[in-house]
């Protein structure tokens, strides 16, 4: 009983982090299950994917209501992430758990390095006649009571990066929120809060595509999934309210510290087991 309570509290933390940064919560759920409870990697990924769906559902409603999420951009990029998610889930069944653990840590470290690079919080104007105008990849978001306009950039590279993000989602069960936020923030030059909230909107659909494959393989266990799912929904709701009053710079620092700690630990654990 105590283990379920600990898992539930950990899932609340995962949901909180997932909604604040667009990660999807898997970056805490997977280490918690594999390192803390000894759950096999593939079963942890299955539970994480369900938690990702819960995080997306819990946070997306509030973000859409507040006007941060750009649903058109999210639905357009879902074409790439869903195709990638199916591919990643299929590849996952062919790899051993230690290899997946090392890839998991490497991807998270990469996101931290890229995220720590100094860059402005983008707010690009719409370019007439551009691909972004034709696809209507622009919008507005509220900032201290004022509606600010923005437009996407580099749509083709961003779309390809989203396909890679979807593949990592299906392979690692992390929702690929980290890569999605980086793609939208760095490559497509969207405002950070727009990219974060749009990522939350997207990750649920991406996770469902790959979760179906894990379910078919029998790698989604109800007794593990239940407390994880409930916890992340609670945490993501709390996080969605916190984001409305938080500062972008503080979000990025918090993101970097948490992910660095988890990724280094996962990397060490995966390499250590591989050479035993």
Beta strands, then each sheet from edge to edge (+ up, - down):
strand 1: 138-143
strand 2: 146-151
sheet 1: 1+ 2-
end
